[in-house]
Amino acid sequence: MEVIVNNNKYDVKCVLTQKDISNGMMGKKFDNNFDGMFFIMDDGEHNFWMKNCITPLDIIFINDNVITKIFENCEPCRSEECKRYTANGNYVLEIPAGDCSKYKIKEGDTVNFTL
């Protein structure tokens, strides 16, 4: 699946099930197959964390195709007490840390994709 933010295209792995949403990027790295992870969820408040992640991420919360909250340079966590990143949205896009700054992605920007 392709997600476009500010004319930047991300080939994403789409995440739909609660189990896959909970696991997210745990133990995974971006590679030639995908350069982002796109979570599809019910509308509302959601918590994300970096437990057992390998690489730092930018976490983008999206509601109705508009970015509502961005957490930049979220560092991996190895303990049971990991920082939580909480916001409202029905989608979340995780991309490599630094991309939001590099590509000037900001809250209020439109995200385009086709399900």
C-alpha positions as CSV (number, residue, x, y, z in Angstrom):
1,M,0.0,0.0,0.0
2,E,1.2,3.5,-0.7
3,V,0.8,6.5,1.6
4,I,1.6,10.0,0.4
5,V,2.5,12.9,2.7
6,N,3.7,16.2,1.2
7,N,4.4,14.5,-2.1
8,N,6.6,11.9,-0.2
9,K,5.6,8.4,-1.0
10,Y,5.9,5.6,1.6
11,D,5.4,1.9,0.7
12,V,3.8,0.8,3.9
13,K,2.9,-2.4,5.6
14,C,-0.8,-2.2,6.5
15,V,-1.7,-3.3,10.0
16,L,-5.3,-4.2,10.8
17,T,-5.6,-6.8,13.6
18,Q,-5.3,-6.0,17.3
19,K,-2.4,-8.4,17.6
20,D,-0.5,-6.8,14.8
21,I,-1.3,-3.3,16.1
22,S,0.1,-4.4,19.5
23,N,3.3,-5.8,18.0
24,G,3.8,-2.9,15.5
25,M,7.5,-2.4,14.7
26,M,8.7,-4.7,17.5
27,G,11.8,-6.5,16.2
28,K,11.4,-5.1,12.7
29,K,13.4,-2.8,10.5
30,F,12.4,-0.9,7.4
31,D,13.8,-2.6,4.3
32,N,13.3,-2.9,0.5
33,N,9.8,-4.3,1.1
34,F,8.4,-1.4,3.1
35,D,9.5,2.0,4.5
36,G,6.6,2.7,6.8
37,M,3.9,1.0,8.9
38,F,0.3,2.1,8.6
39,F,-2.1,1.2,11.4
40,I,-5.9,1.2,10.7
41,M,-8.0,1.5,13.8
42,D,-11.3,2.7,15.2
43,D,-11.5,6.4,15.8
44,G,-10.5,7.5,19.3
45,E,-7.5,7.9,21.6
46,H,-4.6,5.4,21.1
47,N,-1.4,4.7,22.9
48,F,1.8,3.7,21.1
49,W,5.2,2.7,22.6
50,M,8.6,1.7,21.4
51,K,9.0,-1.5,23.4
52,N,11.5,-3.9,21.7
53,C,11.7,-1.7,18.6
54,I,15.0,-1.8,16.7
55,T,15.0,1.7,15.1
56,P,13.9,5.2,16.2
57,L,10.6,6.3,14.6
58,D,8.5,9.3,13.9
59,I,4.9,8.5,14.9
60,I,2.1,10.3,13.1
61,F,-1.5,10.2,14.3
62,I,-4.1,10.9,11.5
63,N,-7.8,11.5,11.7
64,D,-9.8,11.7,8.5
65,N,-6.7,12.1,6.4
66,V,-5.3,15.1,8.4
67,I,-2.3,14.8,10.7
68,T,-3.5,15.5,14.3
69,K,-0.3,14.8,16.3
70,I,3.4,14.0,15.5
71,F,5.9,12.5,17.9
72,E,9.4,12.8,16.4
73,N,12.5,10.7,17.0
74,C,10.9,8.2,19.4
75,E,13.7,6.0,20.8
76,P,13.4,2.2,21.2
77,C,12.7,1.0,24.7
78,R,14.0,-2.2,26.3
79,S,12.3,-2.0,29.7
80,E,8.8,-2.7,30.9
81,E,8.3,1.0,31.7
82,C,8.3,2.6,28.2
83,K,7.2,6.1,27.4
84,R,3.7,6.1,25.8
85,Y,2.8,8.3,22.8
86,T,-0.9,9.1,23.0
87,A,-3.3,11.0,20.7
88,N,-6.5,10.7,18.8
89,G,-6.9,9.3,15.3
90,N,-8.2,6.5,13.2
91,Y,-4.8,5.9,11.5
92,V,-1.2,6.0,12.6
93,L,1.8,6.2,10.3
94,E,5.2,5.1,11.6
95,I,8.2,6.2,9.5
96,P,12.0,6.4,10.0
97,A,12.9,9.0,12.7
98,G,13.9,12.3,11.2
99,D,11.6,12.1,8.1
100,C,9.1,14.6,9.6
101,S,11.8,17.2,10.0
102,K,13.5,16.3,6.7
103,Y,10.4,16.5,4.6
104,K,8.7,19.3,6.6
105,I,5.8,17.0,7.7
106,K,3.6,18.9,10.2
107,E,0.3,18.7,12.1
108,G,-2.5,19.8,9.8
109,D,-1.0,18.3,6.7
110,T,-3.1,16.0,4.5
111,V,-2.3,12.3,4.1
112,N,-3.4,10.5,1.0
113,F,-4.0,6.8,0.6
114,T,-6.4,4.3,-0.9
115,L,-7.6,1.3,1.1
